Amino acid sequence: LPPEVFRLDDADGERLQRESLQYQVRGACLLALGNREKASRNIEHTIAITRLLSCHAPDEETRTQHRQLVPHLILERTRVKVVFHVGQGEATEAAREIERSIREIVEQIQREDREGRANASPSLTALQEMAEEVRRKYLAR
């Protein structure tokens, strides 16, 4: 639904923010236990909640905070997947995952009409550096 048609009330916004935080903590624990698959699913769930809040949170400040958080969560999801793929000897798939994430962040920035912001995104910069590292360490052999 378009943001003008649907807005979360304060209580729902707070519940979703709490759920998002719980999933972030759970994902970190799953990573520490070595369960990358479940950790990745937790990050996907967190991204979905964060995107929902970025459009439908009750106030502009909360929407802005969550819009800014999405690229970081995409970066974290990508790190988990890249570590897995590299560990499995799948460097080409790791590189593809990074490129998909770069496109996803750039598309989000373009949708939000933040001209010039793409080059200033720390998450985008980190993904570009990660792509270079994967190419240099694993694909340039």
N, C-alpha and C positions, 0 to 999 in steps of 0.2 A: 504494500500500500504506500502511496505517496506520503511524505511527511506532513503535508497540509491536511491530509484526511485522517491520519491516525497519530496520536501522541500517547506515550505511556504516562500514567500518573506517577506521582512521586514514589509511592509505595512499590509499584511494579519496577520502576527504574532502580530503586535501591535493592530489591530482591535480585534483579538480573546482575547488578554490579557485584553483589555478594556471591552469586553463583559463578560468575566469571573468575573472581578471585579464588574461589574454592577449586575450580578447574585448573587454574594456573599453579596452585600449590600442589595439587594432585599430580599434575603433569611433571613438575620438578621432582617429586618423589618417585614417580614411575621411571623417569630418566636415571635417577640415582640407583634404582634397582635394576637398571639395564633393560627395561621393557620399552623399547623405542616405539614399537607399533602402537601400544596404548597411549604413550605420551604424545605421539603425533595426533592421534584421534582427539585427545584432550585439547591440544592446541587448536585443532580445527573447530571444535565446539566453542572454545573461547573466542576465536575469530568470528564465528557466527553471532555470538552474543554481542561482541563488541561492535560489529557492523549494525546490528539491530539498534543498539544504543546510540550509535553515531548518527542515525537517522531519526529515531523516535524517542529519544530521552526527553524528559519534561522540560529541560532548559538548555539554552544554547551553549553554556559553558561545558556541561556534561557531554553534549553532542560533539563539541570541538575536541575535548580531551580524548574521546573514544575514536574519532577520526584520526587523530595523531597517533594513537596506539596501534592501529591496524598494521601499518608497515613493520613495526617492531615485532608483532606477533608473527607476521609472515616470515620475517628474518629468523625468528626462533624455530618455527616449523621447518624452514629450509635447513637450518643447522642440523636438526635431528635427522632429517632424511639424508643429507649429504654424508654425515658420519656413518650412517647405516650403509649407504651405497658404496662408499669408499672402502669400508670394512669388508664388504662382500666382493670387492674387486670390480665394482661397477662404476668406474670413474666417469664413463660417458653418460650414464644415467644421472650421476651426481651433477654433472655440468648442465644437463637438460633441466633438472629440477631447479637449479639456480637461475637459469634463463627464464623459466616459467614464472618464477617468483619476481624477477626483475620486471617482466612484462606486467604482472599483476599489480605491482606497486605503481608503475608508470601509468597504467590505465586508471587506477584509483585517483591518482593526482590529476590526470586529465579530466576525469568526470567531475572532480570538485573544482575545476577551473583555477587551480593554483599555479598560474603561469610562473615559470622559472623555478618553482619549488622542487622539481624532480632532481635537479643537480644538487640541491641543498639537503636532501633527505639522508640522514645518517644511516638509515637502514639500507637504502639503495646503494650508498657508497660501500657499506660493509659487504653487500651481496656482490658488487662488482669486484671487490678485492678477493672475496672468496672464489669467484669464478676464475680469476687470474691465478690464484694459488692452486686450484684443482688442475687447471691447464698446465701450469709449470711443473707441478709435482707428479702428476699422474698421466697426463695425456701427451706430454712433449717427449716421450721416450722413444 
